[in-house]
Amino acid sequence: MSSTAQPYTFSQRAQKITSSTIREILKVTERPEIISFAGGLPAPQGFPVDTINAAYDRVLRENGRSALQYGPTEGYAPLRAWVANDLKRVGAAHVSPDEVLIVSGSQQALDMLGKLFIDPGSKVLVESPSYLGALQSFSLFEPRYQSVATDAGGLVPEALTDECVRDARFIYALPNFQNPTGTTLNLERRKALVARCAQAGVPIIEDDPYGDLRYAGQALPGLLGLGRAAGATVIRLGSFSKVLAPGLRLGYIVAPQPIIAKLVQIKQATDLHTATLTQMAVYEAVNGGFLETHLPTVRELYKQQCGYMLKAMEEFFPATTAWTHPEGGMFLWVTLPEHIDASELLARAIQQNVAFVPGEPFYAGDDRRINTLRLSFVTVPEDKIRQGIAILGRLINESVVGLNSKAA
């Protein structure tokens, strides 16, 4: 028996929401024959299943009733204190637990910060290219994006001219192993960035989900510590997704207390608080130095995976392409010959059972480049990396030959 649907009207904001390009591509990669360099998924081999299982067991056995109860919006106090103390590793001393808010994954943090800072038409500064998930989250609040130039060394502080920073609500930056490019901001540029933003009165949102995944080069101080020394307002986002497991959906925001207080109000209207049981279990897992023994294994795994891909690219990609050489994280960025459209290349690659993410959706402004793409290397076995890169190299070569033929 059929029924007539009742009429309904979505809000204008809801009507403007679009699906994530990556999530749409991942639907294709569910096919077992697909070699996928598309998803930004951590390697499951790095998930400490036994440790997490034991932590949950211990919490439920010793504090089960508290763990299953509502909790404070700010988060589980011992975990907040652990985060505040752990920030000493990235050069941020004297962070108070009152400056830490536990959230349900750093994607929730992006949504909350959008609610906090963005009105329709507000100017928001973003790297070019920038993290697609942040652009998707911020776009819900209808900002006016201003792209900030980047190069092989990441964000260019000199691009923050007076006109660029005027009336900006914040600048969003990923200084370590940036998603999508894999680039890292060097110390000189970090200092220049925080100094410029302090001078201009522009808050910095420092998103650092990959900072603990460094497998080459020297560790650098975070923007939070540098910013406090320079008088800049820095809001730092962190996550347990890459160091433990993304299924935990646990992240945090570190910011001056007045900002945290307003974010607490926003979170109360969103989900009251982050899951108490999860927070307590994660604290049990990390309190005592577990990450110090766990992360070296994860870093070595990612280093090997990155090496496999770089070696295959050197062998199979034409000299007319260029790519980044990350010192950590999960991604690298490929620049194709100027007139090759990565979206068209993807369509051909999927026919050959290979997937990646075209670069265009990572751009927020008019400087979109269709000849770029992102590759993720951490979840694909060595033989499949070689096979998939060989296919991509052949397809790129075919495109180059086709362009040359047309030019002739």
C-alpha positions in Angstrom: 0.0 0.0 0.0 1.6 3.3 -1.1 1.4 6.5 0.9 1.7 10.1 -0.1 4.8 11.8 1.3 4.1 14.8 3.4 5.8 18.0 2.0 8.9 19.3 3.8 11.4 22.1 3.2 15.1 21.9 4.0 16.8 24.9 5.3 18.9 27.0 2.8 22.0 25.8 4.7 21.1 22.2 4.3 20.3 22.6 0.6 23.9 23.9 0.1 25.6 20.9 1.8 27.4 18.6 -0.6 28.8 15.2 -0.2 32.5 14.7 0.5 34.4 13.9 -2.7 36.5 11.4 -0.8 33.5 9.6 0.7 32.0 9.3 -2.8 35.2 7.8 -4.1 35.4 5.4 -1.2 32.1 3.9 -2.3 34.0 2.7 -5.4 36.9 1.4 -3.4 34.7 -1.0 -1.5 35.1 -3.3 -4.5 37.8 -5.8 -3.6 39.6 -5.5 -6.9 40.3 -1.8 -6.5 43.8 -0.7 -5.4 42.9 2.4 -3.4 45.2 5.3 -2.7 42.2 7.4 -2.0 41.2 7.1 1.7 43.0 8.8 4.5 42.6 5.7 6.7 45.3 4.8 9.3 46.9 1.3 8.9 44.8 -1.2 10.9 48.1 -3.0 11.7 48.8 0.0 14.0 45.7 -0.3 16.1 46.6 -1.5 19.6 43.6 -3.8 20.0 44.8 -5.7 23.0 45.7 -2.5 24.9 42.4 -0.8 24.1 40.5 -4.0 25.1 42.3 -4.2 28.4 41.7 -0.5 29.1 37.9 -0.9 28.6 37.9 -3.9 30.7 39.7 -2.2 33.5 37.5 0.9 33.4 34.3 -1.1 33.5 35.5 -3.4 36.2 36.8 -0.6 38.5 34.7 2.4 37.6 31.8 1.0 35.5 29.0 3.0 37.0 30.9 6.3 36.6 32.0 5.4 33.0 28.4 4.7 32.0 27.1 8.0 33.4 26.8 11.4 32.0 29.9 13.5 32.3 31.1 17.1 32.3 31.0 18.9 28.9 34.6 19.9 29.2 35.7 16.2 29.3 37.1 13.7 31.7 39.4 15.7 34.0 42.4 13.2 34.1 42.4 13.0 30.3 42.3 16.8 30.0 45.3 17.0 32.4 47.1 14.4 30.4 46.6 16.4 27.2 47.8 19.6 28.8 51.0 17.9 30.1 51.6 16.1 26.9 51.8 19.4 25.0 55.2 20.1 26.6 56.5 17.7 23.9 55.6 20.2 21.2 56.9 23.3 23.0 53.7 24.4 24.8 54.5 24.5 28.5 52.2 25.8 31.2 49.0 24.8 29.4 46.2 24.5 32.0 43.6 21.6 31.9 41.0 24.4 31.9 42.3 25.3 28.4 41.5 21.8 27.1 38.1 20.6 25.8 37.6 16.9 24.8 35.5 16.5 21.7 34.1 13.6 19.6 36.8 13.6 17.0 38.6 16.7 15.6 36.0 16.9 12.8 33.5 18.0 15.6 36.1 20.5 16.6 36.1 22.0 13.2 32.3 22.2 13.2 32.2 23.9 16.6 34.9 26.4 15.6 32.9 27.2 12.5 29.9 27.9 14.7 32.0 30.1 17.0 33.7 32.3 14.4 31.9 32.3 11.1 29.0 34.5 10.1 27.7 34.4 6.4 30.3 36.3 4.4 33.0 36.2 7.1 36.6 36.1 5.7 38.4 32.8 6.5 42.0 32.3 5.5 43.0 28.8 4.3 46.0 27.2 2.8 45.9 26.5 -0.9 45.2 23.6 -1.1 43.7 22.7 2.3 42.1 19.8 4.2 38.8 18.9 2.4 37.1 18.0 5.7 37.7 21.4 7.1 36.4 23.2 4.0 33.3 21.0 4.0 32.7 21.8 7.7 33.4 25.6 7.5 31.4 25.9 4.3 28.2 25.1 6.2 28.4 28.5 7.8 28.9 30.4 4.4 32.3 32.0 4.8 34.2 34.0 2.2 37.4 32.0 1.7 40.7 33.8 1.1 43.3 31.4 -0.1 46.9 31.8 1.2 49.6 30.8 -1.2 51.7 27.6 -0.5 54.7 26.1 -2.2 56.9 23.1 -1.6 57.6 24.4 1.9 54.0 24.8 2.8 52.2 28.0 3.7 54.0 31.2 2.6 53.8 33.8 5.5 54.7 36.6 3.1 51.4 36.0 1.4 49.6 37.4 4.5 49.5 40.9 3.2 47.5 43.7 5.0 44.7 43.2 2.5 44.7 39.4 3.0 44.4 39.5 6.7 42.1 42.5 7.0 38.9 41.4 8.9 39.8 37.7 8.8 38.1 35.7 11.5 41.0 33.1 11.6 43.6 31.3 9.5 43.3 27.5 9.3 46.7 25.7 8.9 48.1 22.2 9.2 51.9 22.7 9.8 52.9 19.0 10.0 52.6 16.6 7.0 49.7 18.6 5.7 46.6 17.0 4.3 46.6 16.8 1.3 50.2 17.8 0.3 52.3 16.1 3.0 54.4 19.2 3.3 55.8 20.5 6.6 56.2 24.1 7.6 59.8 24.8 8.6 60.7 26.6 11.9 61.5 29.9 10.2 58.0 30.0 8.5 56.3 28.9 11.8 57.8 31.9 13.6 57.0 34.2 10.8 53.4 33.0 10.7 52.7 33.5 14.4 54.4 36.8 14.4 52.4 38.1 11.5 49.1 36.8 13.0 50.0 38.4 16.4 50.6 41.7 14.6 47.3 41.4 12.6 45.2 40.1 15.5 44.2 37.0 13.5 43.7 33.8 15.4 45.4 30.6 14.1 43.6 27.3 14.1 46.5 24.8 14.2 45.2 21.4 13.2 47.8 18.7 14.0 46.4 15.2 13.7 49.6 13.8 12.1 52.4 15.4 14.2 53.2 12.2 16.1 53.7 10.3 12.8 57.1 11.8 11.9 59.5 9.3 10.4 62.2 11.5 8.9 63.7 14.9 9.8 63.7 16.8 13.1 60.7 17.4 15.2 59.6 21.1 15.3 57.7 23.1 17.9 54.0 23.5 17.4 52.3 26.8 16.6 50.7 26.8 20.1 53.9 27.3 22.0 55.4 29.6 19.4 52.2 31.6 19.3 52.0 32.1 23.1 55.5 33.4 23.1 54.8 35.8 20.3 51.4 37.0 21.6 49.3 35.3 19.0 46.0 33.5 19.7 46.5 29.9 18.7 43.7 27.2 18.9 45.2 23.8 18.6 43.3 20.7 17.5 44.5 17.2 18.3 43.2 13.7 17.8 43.6 10.2 19.1 42.5 8.8 15.7 46.0 8.5 14.2 47.9 7.5 17.3 45.4 5.0 18.6 42.4 4.3 16.4 39.8 6.5 14.5 36.9 4.4 15.7 37.3 5.9 19.1 36.2 9.3 17.8 38.2 11.2 20.3 39.9 14.6 19.9 40.6 17.8 21.7 40.7 21.6 21.4 43.3 23.6 23.3 42.6 27.4 23.4 42.6 30.3 25.8 40.0 29.8 28.5 37.5 32.4 27.2 37.3 30.5 23.9 37.0 27.2 25.6 34.1 28.6 27.7 32.1 29.6 24.6 32.9 26.2 22.9 31.6 24.4 26.0 28.3 26.2 25.5 28.3 25.2 21.8 29.1 21.6 22.7 26.3 21.5 25.2 23.9 22.3 22.4 25.5 19.7 20.2 25.9 16.5 22.2 26.2 17.4 25.9 29.6 15.7 26.3 32.0 13.3 24.6 31.4 9.6 25.6 32.6 9.1 29.2 33.5 5.4 28.8 35.7 6.2 25.7 37.5 9.0 27.5 38.2 6.9 30.6 39.4 4.0 28.5 41.7 6.2 26.4 43.2 7.7 29.5 43.8 4.3 31.0 45.6 3.3 27.7 47.8 6.4 27.4 48.5 7.2 31.0 51.8 5.6 31.8 53.8 6.1 28.6 52.1 3.6 26.3 52.4 5.9 23.2 56.2 6.1 23.7 56.5 2.4 23.0 53.6 2.1 20.5 54.2 5.0 18.1 57.8 4.0 17.0 56.2 0.8 15.5 53.5 2.8 13.7 56.1 5.3 12.4 58.3 2.6 11.0 55.3 1.0 9.3 54.4 4.4 7.6 58.0 5.0 6.7 58.2 1.7 4.9 54.9 2.3 3.1 55.9 5.8 2.0 59.2 4.4 0.8 57.5 1.8 -1.3 55.4 4.4 -3.0 58.2 6.9 -3.7 60.3 4.1 -5.1 57.6 3.0 -7.5 56.9 6.6 -8.6 60.5 7.1 -9.4 60.3 4.0 -11.6 57.0 4.5 -13.3 56.0 8.2 -13.3 57.1 10.3 -16.2 59.7 13.1 -15.7 57.0 15.7 -16.4 55.3 15.0 -13.1 56.4 16.2 -9.6 55.5 15.0 -6.2 56.2 15.8 -2.5 58.5 13.8 -0.2 56.8 13.8 3.2 58.7 13.5 6.4 55.7 12.0 8.1 52.0 11.4 7.9 50.0 9.5 5.3 49.9 11.5 2.1 51.8 12.8 -0.8 50.8 15.3 -3.5 51.3 14.9 -7.3 51.4 17.7 -9.8 50.7 16.5 -13.3 51.6 18.2 -16.6 49.5 21.4 -16.7 46.8 20.3 -19.1 46.0 16.9 -17.6 42.7 16.8 -15.7 43.1 14.6 -12.6 39.3 13.9 -12.6 39.4 12.6 -16.1 42.5 10.5 -15.1 40.6 9.1 -12.2 37.8 7.9 -14.4 40.3 6.0 -16.6 42.2 4.7 -13.5 39.0 3.3 -12.0 38.5 1.3 -15.2 41.9 -0.1 -14.4 40.9 -0.8 -10.8 43.0 2.0 -9.3 41.6 5.0 -7.2 43.0 8.2 -5.9 41.6 11.7 -5.0 41.8 14.5 -7.5 43.3 17.7 -6.1 40.7 20.2 -7.2 38.2 19.8 -4.2 41.1 20.7 -1.8 41.1 24.2 -3.2 38.8 26.8 -1.7 39.3 29.8 -4.0 39.7 30.6 -7.6 43.2 29.1 -7.7 42.0 25.6 -8.2 44.3 23.3 -10.1 42.9 20.4 -12.0 46.3 18.8 -12.6 46.9 17.7 -9.0 46.0 14.6 -7.0 46.5 13.1 -3.5 47.8 9.7 -2.9 47.6 7.8 0.5 50.0 5.0 1.0 49.6 3.5 4.5 46.9 0.9 3.9 48.1 -0.7 0.6 50.5 -3.7 0.5 53.9 -3.2 -1.2 53.0 -5.3 -4.2 49.7 -3.5 -4.7 51.5 -0.1 -4.4 53.8 -1.1 -7.1 51.1 -2.5 -9.3 48.8 0.6 -8.8 51.6 3.1 -9.4 52.6 1.3 -12.5 49.1 1.6 -13.8 48.9 5.3 -12.9 52.2 5.9 -14.5 51.1 4.3 -17.8 47.9 6.3 -17.8 49.7 9.6 -17.2 52.2 8.7 -20.0 49.3 8.1 -22.3 47.9 11.5 -21.5 51.2 13.2 -22.1 51.6 11.4 -25.4 48.0 12.4 -26.3 48.7 16.1 -25.5 51.9 16.0 -27.5 50.0 14.5 -30.5 47.4 17.3 -30.3 50.1 20.0 -30.1 51.8 18.6 -33.2 
